[in-house]
């Protein structure tokens, strides 16, 4: 009996998942096939960037032209799981109709909104409600900030309606096209590889380097935009960070077997404190509804967070950075991704196994699928240990620390202002 009910519940949930997949694929096709897009375009005419409605008449028409046909397709294809279950003659197959019942709720909501029934939009159109964002874009389900990006970041991405499965499969859970992306450590092997791969995906790249030379990428006739800075002078980059969408913190040093006071100071300064100062400067640029969903920080903390790198000071400083980033994530006003990278061949690690170009490609492949902890390594232990370590560190920090400021604070400093007290209080180079 228990087994029969378990099978029935699985069938019911699978039927709901099926119609959700149908809806998202229908949405994706509507952006690729012109006859469908002519109907779907009404939906994109409805909202202003603050998600207020341009016109009540257009809002109602959009539901008849887009939402109702979409729901009818979902309803028709919801019969497929029913037919399969009936054909297999499974017991307790009544729950196969759950997908159809679920779809009727969407169809009913679309009709109610299309006919202008009072408060129908408030009850059934949750991802389009106006107001300040109080959450980051969710990772596994669609919330308002996630869906906002489909309307106002890139209409060729963020297709999903409830679950983000189709976007993860299609690589449309994050759009890099047209984004202004700054990469520190740009003169290094991985920095150059990231700039090249980002440029290939349509990003507008900015090279941040400590070396006074322009960065010229492969197959490029002109240098990338290059800004020279030094550790301890992070505040000089504040005006530029205002214009950046994604900041990739990738700079670092490896003193290998040194253990002198100078080596200790340099390792922590460059691998941890400098990165944290830049992180805070960037987070201070996130102020508006438009910036909360679209700005991000990616931090290269290395798999030294959980595995030995046979360079104690590199490990210690990177673990410090990793823990501080985990702590800062709890209150961050934008998404922070970690890059957990194994040994790749570079000036810091001339005996690395992986190529930097391959690593850069994998980083972007995972980022566009909205992976928040991006692991690229040949070491299977990292894939097992890091998620556990990150989970327990995050829970520990959440239970035993507290924030004194709101996560989404409208009273951030204005553009071009001096760094916050947090940034100025961090250790700096002598």
C-alpha positions in Angstrom: 0.0 0.0 0.0 2.8 2.4 0.9 4.6 1.6 -2.3 1.5 2.2 -4.4 0.9 5.6 -2.7 4.6 6.5 -3.2 4.3 5.7 -6.9 1.1 7.7 -7.2 2.7 10.7 -5.5 5.7 10.5 -7.8 3.4 10.4 -10.8 1.5 13.4 -9.6 4.6 15.5 -9.0 6.1 14.4 -12.3 2.9 15.5 -14.1 3.2 19.0 -12.5 6.9 19.1 -13.4 6.0 18.1 -17.0 3.6 21.0 -17.5 6.1 23.4 -16.0 8.7 22.2 -18.6 6.1 22.6 -21.3 5.4 26.2 -20.2 9.1 27.2 -20.2 9.8 25.5 -23.5 6.8 27.2 -25.0 8.2 30.5 -23.7 11.6 29.8 -25.2 10.1 28.9 -28.6 7.9 32.1 -28.5 11.2 34.1 -28.6 12.6 32.1 -31.5 9.5 31.6 -33.7 8.0 34.8 -35.1 4.4 33.8 -35.3 4.4 33.0 -31.6 6.5 36.1 -30.7 3.8 38.3 -32.3 1.5 37.1 -29.5 4.2 37.0 -26.8 5.4 40.5 -27.6 2.2 41.9 -26.0 3.5 40.6 -22.6 6.7 42.6 -23.0 4.7 45.8 -23.8 3.0 45.7 -20.4 5.6 46.7 -17.8 7.8 49.6 -16.9 11.2 48.8 -15.3 9.6 49.3 -11.8 7.0 46.6 -12.9 4.2 49.1 -12.9 1.7 48.6 -15.7 1.9 50.9 -18.8 -1.8 50.5 -19.6 -4.6 48.4 -18.1 -5.9 47.7 -21.6 -2.6 46.4 -22.8 -2.3 44.3 -19.6 -5.6 42.6 -20.2 -4.9 42.0 -23.9 -1.5 40.5 -23.1 -3.2 37.8 -21.1 -5.6 36.9 -23.9 -2.8 36.9 -26.5 0.0 35.3 -24.4 -1.0 33.7 -21.1 -4.3 32.0 -22.2 -2.8 30.3 -25.3 0.2 29.3 -23.2 -2.1 27.7 -20.6 -4.1 25.9 -23.3 -0.9 24.3 -24.7 0.0 23.3 -21.2 -3.5 21.8 -20.7 -3.4 19.8 -23.9 0.1 18.4 -23.2 -0.8 17.6 -19.6 -2.8 14.7 -21.1 0.5 13.0 -22.2 1.4 11.8 -18.7 -2.2 10.6 -18.3 -1.9 8.6 -21.5 1.4 7.1 -20.5 0.2 6.0 -17.1 -3.0 4.6 -18.5 -1.0 2.7 -21.1 1.2 1.2 -18.5 -1.8 0.3 -16.4 -0.3 1.5 -13.2 -2.3 1.4 -10.0 -3.4 4.7 -8.3 -3.0 6.5 -11.6 -5.6 9.2 -10.8 -2.8 11.6 -9.6 -1.6 11.7 -13.2 -4.3 14.3 -13.7 -2.7 16.6 -11.2 -0.7 18.3 -13.9 -4.0 19.2 -15.7 -5.6 20.5 -12.5 -2.4 22.5 -11.8 -2.6 24.0 -15.3 -6.3 24.9 -14.8 -5.2 27.2 -12.0 -2.9 29.1 -14.5 -5.7 29.2 -17.1 -8.2 30.5 -14.6 -5.8 33.2 -13.4 -5.0 34.3 -17.0 -8.7 34.6 -17.8 -9.4 36.5 -14.6 -6.6 38.9 -15.3 -7.7 39.2 -18.9 -11.3 40.1 -17.9 -10.1 42.6 -15.4 -11.4 40.9 -12.3 -10.4 43.0 -9.2 -7.3 41.9 -7.4 -6.8 38.9 -9.8 -3.3 40.3 -10.6 -2.3 40.6 -6.9 -3.3 36.9 -6.3 -2.1 35.2 -9.5 0.6 37.3 -11.1 3.2 37.4 -8.3 6.4 37.7 -10.4 5.1 41.0 -11.9 4.2 42.8 -8.7 5.8 46.3 -8.4 7.8 47.3 -5.4 11.3 47.2 -4.0 13.1 43.9 -4.3 13.7 42.3 -0.9 15.4 39.1 -2.2 18.2 38.2 -4.6 17.3 36.3 -7.8 16.5 32.8 -6.5 18.6 29.9 -7.7 16.0 27.1 -8.1 12.7 28.9 -8.5 11.5 32.1 -10.2 11.0 35.1 -8.0 10.5 38.8 -8.9 14.1 39.7 -9.3 14.8 36.6 -11.4 11.9 37.3 -13.8 12.6 41.0 -13.9 15.8 40.2 -15.7 13.9 38.6 -18.6 12.0 41.8 -19.2 14.8 44.3 -18.7 18.2 42.6 -18.8 18.0 40.2 -21.7 14.8 38.8 -23.3 16.8 36.0 -24.8 17.4 34.6 -21.3 15.6 33.9 -18.0 12.7 32.1 -19.7 11.4 30.0 -16.7 8.2 30.7 -15.0 8.3 28.8 -11.7 11.3 26.4 -11.6 14.6 27.3 -13.3 15.3 23.9 -14.8 15.0 24.9 -18.4 17.3 27.9 -18.0 19.9 25.7 -16.3 19.8 23.2 -19.1 19.8 25.8 -21.9 22.5 28.0 -20.2 20.1 31.0 -20.0 20.0 31.4 -16.2 22.5 34.3 -16.5 23.1 36.5 -19.5 26.6 37.8 -20.0 25.9 39.6 -23.3 26.5 43.3 -23.1 27.5 43.1 -19.4 30.4 45.3 -18.3 32.7 42.8 -16.6 35.9 43.8 -14.8 38.5 41.1 -14.0 41.4 41.6 -11.5 44.6 39.8 -12.1 44.0 40.5 -15.7 47.7 40.1 -16.8 47.8 36.6 -15.3 47.1 33.4 -17.2 43.6 32.9 -15.9 42.8 36.6 -16.1 43.6 36.7 -19.8 41.6 33.5 -20.4 38.6 34.9 -18.6 38.7 38.2 -20.5 38.9 36.3 -23.8 36.0 33.9 -23.1 33.9 36.7 -21.7 34.5 38.8 -24.8 33.5 35.8 -27.0 30.1 35.7 -25.1 29.5 39.4 -25.9 30.6 41.0 -22.6 32.3 44.3 -22.5 35.5 43.5 -20.6 37.7 45.7 -18.4 41.1 44.5 -17.4 42.3 45.4 -13.9 46.0 44.8 -13.4 48.9 45.9 -11.3 51.2 45.9 -14.4 51.5 49.1 -16.4 50.8 47.6 -19.8 47.7 47.3 -21.9 46.1 43.9 -22.1 45.8 42.7 -25.7 43.6 39.6 -26.1 44.1 36.9 -28.7 42.6 37.6 -32.2 41.9 41.2 -31.1 43.2 44.2 -33.1 43.1 46.6 -30.2 43.8 46.4 -26.4 41.1 45.7 -24.0 40.2 48.6 -21.7 42.9 48.4 -19.1 43.1 50.0 -15.6 46.2 49.9 -13.5 45.9 49.7 -9.7 47.8 48.5 -6.7 46.8 46.6 -3.6 46.1 49.2 -0.9 44.7 51.7 -3.5 41.4 50.0 -4.1 39.4 53.1 -3.4 40.9 54.6 -6.6 38.7 52.2 -8.6 35.5 53.2 -6.9 34.2 55.5 -9.7 34.9 52.8 -12.2 33.2 50.1 -10.2 30.0 52.2 -10.3 29.8 51.3 -14.0 30.6 47.6 -13.7 28.0 44.9 -13.8 30.1 41.9 -12.7 33.4 42.1 -10.8 35.6 39.1 -10.9 38.2 39.1 -8.1 41.0 36.9 -9.5 44.3 38.5 -8.3 46.6 36.7 -5.9 50.1 35.6 -5.1 51.8 32.4 -4.1 54.9 32.7 -2.0 55.3 28.9 -2.1 57.6 27.7 0.8 58.4 31.2 2.3 57.3 31.9 5.9 58.9 35.2 6.6 56.9 38.1 8.2 57.0 39.8 4.8 55.6 36.7 3.0 52.8 36.4 5.6 51.9 40.1 5.2 51.9 40.0 1.4 49.9 36.8 1.3 47.1 38.0 3.5 47.2 41.5 2.0 46.8 40.5 -1.6 45.0 37.2 -1.3 42.5 38.3 1.3 42.3 41.9 2.5 42.7 43.5 -0.9 40.0 41.4 -2.3 37.7 42.1 0.6 38.2 45.8 0.2 37.2 45.6 -3.5 34.3 43.4 -2.6 32.9 46.0 -0.2 33.5 48.9 -2.6 31.5 47.0 -5.2 28.7 46.0 -2.9 28.3 49.7 -2.0 27.4 50.4 -5.7 24.3 48.1 -5.4 21.5 50.5 -4.6 18.5 50.2 -6.9 16.0 47.6 -8.1 17.9 47.5 -11.4 21.2 46.8 -9.7 20.1 44.1 -7.2 19.3 41.5 -10.0 22.1 42.4 -12.4 25.2 43.1 -10.4 27.4 40.2 -9.2 30.8 39.5 -7.7 32.8 36.3 -8.5 35.6 35.5 -6.1 38.4 33.1 -6.9 39.0 31.5 -3.6 40.6 28.3 -4.9 40.1 24.7 -3.8 42.8 25.5 -1.2 39.6 26.2 0.9 39.3 22.5 1.5 42.4 20.8 0.1 46.2 21.3 0.6 48.0 23.3 -2.0 51.5 22.5 -0.7 51.9 26.2 0.0 50.8 26.9 3.5 50.5 30.7 3.3 48.6 30.4 0.0 46.2 28.0 1.8 45.8 30.1 4.9 45.1 33.3 3.1 42.7 31.7 0.6 40.8 30.0 3.4 40.6 33.3 5.2 39.2 34.9 2.0 36.8 32.0 1.5 35.4 32.2 5.0 35.0 36.0 4.8 33.1 35.7 1.5 30.8 33.0 3.0 30.1 35.4 5.9 29.5 38.4 3.6 27.1 36.4 1.4 24.6 36.3 4.3 24.0 40.1 3.9 25.1 40.8 0.4 22.8 43.0 -1.7 23.8 41.1 -4.9 24.8 37.6 -5.9 28.3 36.5 -4.9 29.7 33.4 -6.7 32.8 31.5 -5.5 35.3 30.0 -8.0 36.7 26.9 -6.5 39.5 26.0 -8.9 41.9 23.2 -9.0 45.5 23.3 -10.3 45.8 25.0 -13.7 49.0 25.9 -15.5 50.0 29.5 -14.8 52.9 31.6 -13.6 51.7 30.9 -10.0 51.6 27.2 -10.7 53.8 26.1 -13.6 53.1 22.4 -12.9 49.3 22.8 -13.1 47.4 20.1 -14.8 44.5 21.9 -16.5 44.8 24.7 -19.1 43.6 28.1 -18.0 41.6 28.5 -21.2 39.6 25.3 -20.5 39.1 26.4 -16.9 37.8 29.8 -18.0 35.3 28.1 -20.4 34.0 25.8 -17.6 33.6 28.7 -15.2 31.4 30.5 -17.7 29.5 27.3 -18.7 28.6 26.9 -15.0 27.9 30.6 -14.3 25.3 30.9 -17.1 23.6 27.9 -15.5 23.5 29.9 -12.2 25.8 27.8 -10.2 26.8 29.8 -7.2 29.7 27.7 -6.1 31.6 27.0 -9.3 34.0 24.0 -8.9 36.4 23.3 -11.7 39.0 20.7 -10.7 40.3 17.2 -11.4 40.1 16.3 -7.7 36.9 14.4 -6.9 37.3 15.1 -3.2 36.7 18.8 -3.7 33.2 18.1 -5.2 32.4 16.1 -2.1 34.0 18.2 0.7 33.5 21.8 -0.5 29.6 21.8 -0.5 29.6 20.3 3.0 32.2 22.8 4.3 30.3 25.7 2.7 27.0 24.6 4.2 28.2 24.2 7.7 30.3 27.4 7.6 27.3 29.3 6.4 25.0 27.9 9.1 27.6 28.6 11.8 28.0 32.2 10.7 24.3 32.6 10.4 23.6 31.3 13.9 26.4 33.1 15.7 26.6 36.5 14.0 24.0 39.2 13.3 23.8 42.1 10.9 23.1 45.7 12.1 22.2 47.0 8.7 19.4 46.0 6.3 20.5 43.7 3.5 18.8 46.0 0.9 19.6 49.5 2.1 18.3 52.4 0.0 20.6 54.8 1.9 23.9 53.7 0.2 26.5 56.4 -0.6 25.9 58.2 -3.9 28.1 57.6 -7.0 31.7 58.7 -6.6 31.5 58.9 -2.8 34.2 57.8 -0.5 34.3 54.2 0.6 32.2 53.0 3.5 33.6 52.8 7.0 33.8 49.0 6.5 36.1 49.5 3.6 38.3 52.1 5.2 38.7 50.1 8.4 40.2 47.1 6.6 44.0 46.6 6.8 45.9 48.3 4.0 49.4 47.9 2.5 52.0 49.9 4.3 
